[in-house]
Amino acid sequence: MASPAQIAANRANALLSTGPATPEGKAAVRLNAIKYGIHAESIVIPGENPDEYQAFVKFQLDAWCPQDTAEQQCVDQLTTDSWRLNRLRHAEAKLWDTGLDALEQKAPLLDRVARMIDRLQRSIRQITRELQRMQALRAKIKAKSAAPQLPTDQSQFLTQLLRLHADSDQLDE
């Protein structure tokens, strides 16, 4: 347990290390952590072209044509993951370009980047499958609703509902 003198010393030291206080100082250090963009919170980081990102978003929207909120969210996540995957591949190439002489020092970072790439690739595959499943189900429902046949009683309604559910389960396989 810390003594009262140590606690007082820690408090005094904490007052000295508050980081930049002026707007100029804050602006100067705000990008210190961005070297490769691996852990960037923003989707577009300095060095990347926001217009290229917007063109990529438009490309994904044109390719997938989402029709509802769920599909839109999948396309948004697919776009984000794909953009980050491209960034990580570029970062990995930059790491290798620095030379093999520092490989021992960079091995943990290269390993981390490889794991992040693997996670993003897995996520992209899952999102793509889910998006394809949703769009196939939507198309099937649209085809069935082209000639609507209303059930005459509750048992027929339940039978149709079960068939529709079974059809959607088959799309999952």
C-alpha positions in Angstrom: 0.0 0.0 0.0 1.2 3.5 -0.9 2.2 5.8 1.9 0.7 9.3 2.2 4.0 10.8 1.0 3.9 8.5 -2.1 0.3 9.4 -2.8 1.2 13.1 -2.6 4.2 12.7 -4.8 2.0 10.8 -7.4 -0.5 13.6 -7.4 2.1 16.3 -7.8 3.7 14.3 -10.8 0.3 13.8 -12.4 -0.2 17.6 -12.5 3.0 17.9 -14.6 2.1 15.4 -17.3 -1.2 16.6 -18.7 -0.2 16.5 -22.4 -0.5 19.5 -24.8 -2.7 22.3 -23.5 -2.9 24.7 -26.4 -4.9 24.1 -29.6 -1.6 24.2 -31.6 0.0 21.6 -29.4 -3.1 19.3 -29.6 -3.1 19.7 -33.4 0.6 18.8 -33.6 0.2 15.6 -31.6 -3.2 14.4 -32.7 -1.8 12.0 -35.4 1.2 10.7 -33.4 -0.3 7.2 -33.1 -1.0 6.8 -36.8 2.0 5.3 -38.5 0.5 2.4 -40.5 -3.2 3.1 -39.8 -3.6 -0.4 -38.3 -5.5 0.8 -35.2 -7.1 3.9 -36.8 -10.6 4.7 -35.5 -11.5 6.7 -38.6 -12.3 4.9 -41.8 -10.4 7.4 -43.9 -7.0 8.3 -42.3 -4.5 10.9 -43.4 -2.7 9.8 -46.6 -5.9 8.1 -47.9 -8.1 9.9 -50.4 -11.7 10.6 -49.1 -12.9 10.8 -52.7 -11.6 7.3 -53.3 -13.4 6.0 -50.3 -16.7 7.7 -51.5 -16.2 6.1 -54.9 -15.7 2.7 -53.2 -18.9 3.2 -51.2 -20.8 4.1 -54.4 -19.3 1.0 -56.1 -20.4 -1.3 -53.3 -23.9 0.3 -53.3 -24.2 -0.1 -57.0 -23.0 -3.7 -56.9 -25.3 -4.9 -54.1 -28.3 -2.6 -54.5 -29.5 -2.9 -50.9 -33.3 -2.8 -50.5 -33.8 -2.5 -46.8 -32.0 -1.5 -43.6 -30.6 -5.0 -42.9 -29.0 -5.2 -46.4 -27.8 -1.6 -46.1 -26.1 -2.4 -42.8 -24.4 -5.4 -44.4 -23.2 -3.4 -47.3 -21.9 -0.7 -45.0 -20.0 -3.2 -42.9 -18.7 -5.0 -46.1 -17.4 -1.6 -47.4 -15.7 -0.7 -44.1 -14.1 -4.1 -43.7 -12.9 -4.2 -47.3 -11.4 -0.7 -47.0 -9.6 -1.7 -43.8 -8.4 -4.9 -45.4 -6.9 -2.9 -48.2 -5.2 -0.6 -45.7 -3.8 -3.5 -43.8 -2.4 -5.1 -46.9 -0.7 -1.8 -47.7 0.6 -1.5 -44.1 2.0 -5.1 -44.4 3.8 -4.2 -47.6 5.3 -1.1 -46.0 6.5 -3.2 -43.1 8.2 -5.6 -45.5 9.7 -2.8 -47.5 11.6 -1.6 -44.4 14.0 -4.5 -44.9 14.6 -7.9 -43.5 17.4 -6.8 -41.2 14.8 -5.6 -38.6 12.6 -8.6 -39.0 13.0 -9.8 -35.4 11.8 -6.4 -34.2 8.9 -6.3 -36.7 7.8 -9.9 -36.4 5.2 -9.2 -33.6 3.7 -6.4 -35.6 3.7 -8.5 -38.8 2.0 -11.3 -36.9 -0.6 -8.9 -35.5 -1.3 -7.5 -39.0 -1.7 -11.1 -40.4 -4.2 -11.9 -37.7 -6.2 -8.7 -38.4 -6.2 -9.5 -42.1 -7.5 -13.0 -41.4 -10.3 -11.6 -39.2 -11.3 -9.1 -41.8 -11.3 -11.7 -44.6 -13.5 -14.0 -42.4 -15.9 -11.1 -41.7 -16.1 -10.2 -45.3 -16.9 -13.8 -46.3 -19.6 -14.0 -43.6 -21.2 -10.7 -44.5 -21.1 -11.6 -48.2 -22.9 -14.9 -47.5 -25.5 -13.3 -45.3 -26.1 -10.5 -47.9 -26.5 -13.1 -50.7 -28.9 -15.1 -48.5 -31.0 -12.1 -47.7 -31.2 -11.0 -51.3 -32.1 -14.5 -52.5 -34.8 -14.8 -49.9 -36.1 -11.3 -50.9 -36.2 -12.4 -54.6 -38.0 -15.6 -53.8 -40.6 -13.8 -51.7 -41.1 -11.2 -54.4 -41.6 -14.0 -57.0 -44.1 -15.7 -54.8 -46.0 -12.5 -54.0 -46.4 -11.7 -57.7 -49.4 -13.9 -57.7 -50.7 -13.7 -54.2 -53.0 -16.4 -53.0 -54.6 -15.6 -49.7 -55.4 -18.6 -47.4 -59.0 -19.2 -46.7 -58.6 -20.4 -43.2 -56.0 -20.4 -40.4 -54.6 -23.9 -41.1 -53.8 -23.0 -44.7 -52.1 -19.8 -43.5 -49.9 -21.7 -41.0 -49.1 -24.3 -43.8 -47.9 -21.5 -46.1 -46.0 -19.9 -43.3 -44.2 -23.1 -42.5 -43.3 -23.6 -46.2 -41.9 -20.1 -46.4 -39.8 -20.8 -43.3 -38.6 -24.1 -44.7 -37.6 -22.4 -48.0 -35.6 -19.8 -46.1 -33.8 -22.6 -44.2 -32.8 -24.3 -47.4 -31.2 -21.0 -48.6 -29.0 -21.1 -45.5 -27.5 -24.5 -46.5 
